[in-house]
Amino acid sequence: MKLTRGEAETIYDAGKERVVEALLEMSVGLEQIEVLKRRIEELERQLKQNSHAEPQSQTAVERRIPQAGTEEPAETDGAAQWGAGRA
């Protein structure tokens, strides 16, 4: 959430304690951002390693092509495939 100038001035006008409280809240948020950035960097490093170590996975089209001799009987009527004519 981006703080507007008006909101910042309201915090400032509330006094020293409110300003300090707001700054401490922001520092916690910044710390969380740093933790998440490090986690992203680690995951990207792992992804890069895995993409070099493993063969590329099959595409969706390759997965749909049945192996020879393992085909299921094909529907000859395209309408039957979509449920047309069913009661």
ChimeraX attribute file (.defattr): number of C-alpha atoms within 10 A of each C-alpha:
attribute: neighborCount
match mode: 1-to-1
recipient: residues
	/A:1	3
	/A:2	5
	/A:3	7
	/A:4	9
	/A:5	9
	/A:6	9
	/A:7	11
	/A:8	13
	/A:9	11
	/A:10	13
	/A:11	17
	/A:12	15
	/A:13	11
	/A:14	11
	/A:15	10
	/A:16	11
	/A:17	11
	/A:18	14
	/A:19	17
	/A:20	13
	/A:21	12
	/A:22	14
	/A:23	12
	/A:24	12
	/A:25	11
	/A:26	12
	/A:27	12
	/A:28	11
	/A:29	12
	/A:30	12
	/A:31	11
	/A:32	12
	/A:33	12
	/A:34	12
	/A:35	11
	/A:36	12
	/A:37	12
	/A:38	12
	/A:39	12
	/A:40	12
	/A:41	11
	/A:42	12
	/A:43	12
	/A:44	12
	/A:45	12
	/A:46	11
	/A:47	12
	/A:48	11
	/A:49	11
	/A:50	11
	/A:51	12
	/A:52	9
	/A:53	9
	/A:54	8
	/A:55	8
	/A:56	8
	/A:57	9
	/A:58	9
	/A:59	8
	/A:60	8
	/A:61	7
	/A:62	9
	/A:63	10
	/A:64	9
	/A:65	9
	/A:66	10
	/A:67	8
	/A:68	6
	/A:69	6
	/A:70	7
	/A:71	9
	/A:72	7
	/A:73	6
	/A:74	8
	/A:75	9
	/A:76	8
	/A:77	9
	/A:78	10
	/A:79	11
	/A:80	11
	/A:81	10
	/A:82	9
	/A:83	9
	/A:84	10
	/A:85	7
	/A:86	7
	/A:87	4
